[in-house]
Amino acid sequence: MNEQTRAMVAALAALGNDLPGVIEGLRAGTLGVAGQHEFAALLIELGEQLDDHADDQARAGNGHSGGYGFSYGESAPRDIDDL
């Protein structure tokens, strides 16, 4: 795993650590509007970074094209542990 991928995994894991609290806050009605906007911005930024990472891998020829993982529209994992 290269350094860029390590950084991507670390960022995803850090955001994943916050996800249970966000979910609980939404369920309980305790996550305010500002908190929701803040977490949404983090999700968007990380999504853009992951998209860029995938583009970089495709350009480098190591994107596992045609058979590794899932593509949009296919049966995606229901749980982060299924990735």
C-alpha atoms as one frame of an Amber mdcrd trajectory, in Angstrom:
protein
   0.000   0.000   0.000   1.484   3.339  -0.995   1.569   6.443   1.210  -1.362
   8.084  -0.580  -3.509   5.008   0.041  -2.394   4.854   3.681  -3.460   8.470
   4.141  -6.805   7.776   2.479  -7.426   4.766   4.722  -6.495   6.785   7.810
  -8.859   9.607   6.855 -11.703   7.167   6.198 -11.063   5.397   9.507 -11.025
   8.691  11.420 -14.322   9.727   9.891 -15.696   6.263  10.564 -14.855   6.669
  14.239 -17.113   9.742  14.350 -19.998   8.125  12.489 -21.645   6.294  15.430
 -21.865   9.549  17.390 -23.345  11.374  14.430 -25.922   8.641  13.901 -26.845
   8.632  17.576 -27.052  12.419  17.613 -29.443  12.356  14.689 -31.559   9.630
  16.294 -31.718  11.447  19.615 -32.284  14.833  18.024 -29.178  16.243  19.713
 -27.032  16.867  16.638 -27.682  20.474  15.769 -27.843  22.022  12.347 -24.266
  23.316  12.542 -22.997  19.853  13.495 -24.894  18.294  10.629 -23.429  20.800
   8.172 -19.936  20.250   9.570 -20.145  16.477   9.234 -21.686  16.780   5.758
 -18.752  18.957   4.686 -16.331  16.333   5.995 -18.168  13.600   4.076 -18.120
  15.637   0.877 -14.419  16.492   1.211 -13.469  12.908   1.948 -15.616  11.680
  -0.931 -13.814  14.049  -3.288 -10.450  12.888  -1.958 -11.421   9.246  -2.466
 -12.584  10.018  -5.996  -9.228  11.713  -6.713  -7.405   8.737  -5.189  -9.283
   6.366  -7.482  -8.438   8.559 -10.487  -4.756   8.539  -9.491  -4.807   4.742
  -9.219  -6.490   4.416 -12.598  -3.848   6.657 -14.192  -1.121   4.566 -12.551
  -2.691   1.388 -13.894  -3.283  -0.211 -10.496  -7.000   0.378 -10.096  -7.933
  -3.310 -10.165 -10.112  -2.653 -13.174 -12.601  -5.336 -14.050 -12.899  -7.534
 -11.039 -11.719  -6.243  -7.698 -14.236  -4.640  -5.390 -17.581  -3.287  -6.525
 -18.747  -0.645  -8.941 -21.496   1.874  -8.509 -24.779   0.196  -9.309 -23.633
  -3.245  -8.231 -24.424  -4.770  -4.884 -22.381  -2.603  -2.567 -21.420  -3.807
   0.893 -24.032  -3.020   3.527 -21.427  -2.545   6.215 -17.941  -1.054   6.350
 -16.693  -4.423   7.646 -17.790  -5.997   4.336 -15.312  -3.916   2.317
